[in-house]
Every structure is written in C-alpha cells, then in structure tokens.
Amino acid sequence: MRMSKSARPIRTIACTVAALGLVLAGTVSATAATDEPSTPVPINPPDGTVMSYVVNTGQANPGQTRKAEKAVTDAGGVVVQSWPEIGVVIAQSDRAAFRDTVKAKGKNVVQSVGATRTVEVKDKVTGPQAPWGPGSSGWNKGKNKPVNGDEPTEPVPATGSDSLEGQQWDMTMIQADQAHQVTDGSRNVLVGVLDSGIDPTHPDLQSNIDVADSVNCTAGGRPDQAAGGWYPTTSDHGTHVAGTIAAARNGAGIVGVAPNVRLASVKVVNDDGFIYPEYAVCGFMWAAQRGMDVTNNSYYIDPFEFWCDDQPDQAAVREAVARAVNWSSAKGVVSAAAAGNSGLDLTVNTRDEGSPDDAATPTPRTINQGCKDIPAQVPGVVTVASLTKDGQLSYFSNRGLGEIDVAAPGSRILSTIPGGKYGLKSGTSMASPHVAGVLALMKSAHPELSPAQLVQKLEDDATPTACSAPQYDEGAACVGTPELNSYYGHGIVNALKAVQ
C-alpha cells in the first residue's frame, strides 16, 4: 500500500511510523510549475511477457463493453474483469503489440488503452483463455512488509483491560470525544477501508467488520470474496487505519472516530506492497455496488507517484480511475484520501525522482501541471494533510493551496494492529481515516446528504487555522488565509460540528 514514499517512493501514503526518519526517495522538488512535456517512461515488454492493461470504451454501456471485450480477445488478450457501468475492461496479454492491436480491433469502440504497471504481472489470471497459466505470486506472507515505504510500526505495550482512550490526543484535537456525546455513529453507515486488509479477530474491530461486504481486489483487479482473501497478510497498515475510523467502544483499547459504524475490508494492496490501478478501480466499483457510504484511501496508485495526461498509458489509467471514482460518487459514496508524504507543494512540483516504483531503477523525470497524484487529486475526493500533536503541518505532509481540503492528526497516531495489539504510526495515511470517520459520523447524523453536500459541510465545519511557520523546510512557506491555505485547506476537521 504505497502509503508513503520512503524506501520506495511513498505509496501508501502513509506511514512513517514512530514519527521521524522518513527517507523520501520519491520526493519531488517544489519549484515553478511547468508546461513542458513530461518525460516519457516507455513500457515496451517483449512477446511472452504477461502485462496488465485498462481498456476504456468511448461510451459506458454494456454493448460497447462487450465489443471491447471481443477486441481484447481478438488482440490476443484475456478479459480479467469488465465494468460496463463505466466502460472499463481490465485485461492481461502477453503480446507486445497488444495496445495497438486492441485499438485496431476495437475501432470506434476503444477510446484508450494503457499498461497499468511496468513489470510482468504476478497475479496472472488462470483458465482456458489464459495460455500462460497461473503465475507465481512471489508474496512473502507472514512478513510485515512495508507498504509504500512506510517505516516499522512502533508497538505500544499491552495494558490488559485498561483503556488507552486517554492517550488519543488526536480525538481531542478534532473534538471526536465531544461528538460522541451526541452519537457514536449509526449501524446503517458502512465505511470501505481500501487498504491492506483488516484483522477480523482484533477485539476493537471484530464487532464492526461487515464480512459480507469485504473483498479482495488484488487478484488481477477482479473482486474475490474467497474466505480470508481480504485479511491482512504482510502489512498492519489497513488494521491501523480501520481502528482510527471505527474501533468499537468496548471499555478496552482505543475508540475510533465513529465507533458504532460498520467497516468493510476492501483489500487493494498486494503482498508486495503495491496498489496497482486495476485494484483501486475494483475497490471504488465494489464500494458503489455494495452501497457503501464512505471510503478511505490511504495510498497513491502505483507505479507512478504522478500520472501524466500527456503520456498515453498514464492518461488511460487516469481516465479509468476517474470514471470509477465518479461512478461511486454518483452512487452515494464519499471518499477521503491521503495527500501524500513527499513533503511537497502539489501546485508547483516539477520533478519526480522515484517513479515508476515497481521498476528496478526509477526514471527521473520532469512532470508538469497535467501530472497528478491519484486518487488524492481526482476531483471530488477529499484530500487530507497531516498534523502533529501541536497542530503543525507534519514534516512529511504534502500541501498546496487549492489541493488540500482539510487537515487532521497524522503524526504518531495510536491505533489497532493485527494480533489484538496497538501501535503508533505516522503519515498522511493516518490523517485521512480521521476524516473518513468524521464523514461517517456526519452521514449517521445527516443521512439525507449527498456526497457533494457531505464534502461541503465538512469544509464549512472545519476549524479555520492560520498559516504556521514551516518547521522542517524554510522554503515550504504556507500561503493563503485562515479560511483557506496551503497547509490546512479549509481548516482542521471538526467532528462535533459534523454531527450538529
């Protein structure tokens, strides 16, 4: 779950844990924005190399999708998953010319085609249509593998039956403790945790997990509800995020922002720590199809920290992801996303040194204003910056006037980790679930509000916060007013106002 780009360019946007020492391998310089073409990153696999692709149709309807599926098979590919609601087909092929051939076979139907990664897929589809057969997963189950380069979690010693709620300064900062005097949230509200999986046995989470709506999307981008598929295997990230959103009020451990809402584990992070586009598309579509109210997205989509609209593969992927986000919003889902841990201003960055992060060696590249971090910079998604205990912008947090919607606690956050344990993690991955929890409380108190209305109320209710001096980089000046600036967006998220 590329949670944060450190050892590998920040993916999950998340977690540097224990606070400090984040090595920003995927950092981007903050200089004047540019309109120069972005540096190409050619993806030219030889014949026999199984790759994954998104195929976008010109119109989103079943008829066009069926024709696109035929174009895929005629071009020597295999249909992994179709989403006719948005006109997107996920395909795999071992043909070097697949992209050109599928466009030719699907003339007047296929709008764009893009490779979703730069390396051969490990999660190869199986069956009679797939001549290459099953692939080796290469996963290291049982090892707590970093997601997006997040650093190891700092464990918190067990306290027996004692409550850890008194250590949750983050809940006080956003006034969640006061909001709980009004409501702990409704059981009718379902939050999708698009992440690395949730431990179903954790005592603070077990009662709130909706097993029927949980799913694994890392099998090539196809939703899989096989028993245990959505469990965490190599990362504690998803379990930590889930606890912040909705750890139950049970007299022990911690209490989440919305302790009475339900959680669905939507696994979009494979055991190598990658969130590929087809996984995220599956996650957003699943959330919409299952009637979820909120999703949390503490990651950026691999293998590029920034996807550029002047590069055909990257543009096709951006289109597919945007369609999935927009369709989920139209179906009533509101989504929060981590802003990223590269410590940069999203409005002026011109360099990306850490992408693609699944390649043996990244391609240092110039990027321009048409290069975006997704899903954080997809319109309609609530983008969240991270704060320290004293209310300062966390040193790793991305920023940007007009790019950050709200800010929330994200440094040294205490939450649940697998095995019934607790730990501290840091990252914008930890800030985003606070906002997802507030949105869940808001939806509980105001079930009639649409996603757009929820976002508007979230911003209106945020506590205006004046610019603070940069703590770690003197060049990272905060710009704007208390009501809207590059560090806090519209302000610090406020749970109490959300339920009023």
Secondary structure, DSSP 8 states (H G I E B T S, - for coil): -EES-SSSS--EE---TTSS----TT---B-----S----------TT--EEEEEEESS-SHHHHHHHHHHHHHTTEEEEEEETTTTEEEEEE--TTHHHHHHHHTTTTEEEEEES-SS--SS---STT-TT--------TTS---STT----EEE---TT-B-GGG-HHHHHTTHHHHTTT-S--TT-EEEEEES---TT-TTTGGGB-GGG-EEEEETTEEE--TTTTS-SS-SHHHHHHHHHH---SSSB---SSTTSEEEEEE---TTS---HHHHHHHHHHHHHTT-SEEEE-S--SS-SSEETTSHHHHHHHHHHHHHHHHHHHTT-EEEEE--SS--BTTTB-EESS-STTSSS---EE--TTEE-TTTTSTTSEEEEEE-TTS-B-TT--B-TTT--EEEE-SSEEEEETTTEEEEE-SHHHHHHHHHHHHHHHHHH-TT--HHHHHHHHHHHSB-------SS-TT----EETTEETTTBT-B--HHHHT-
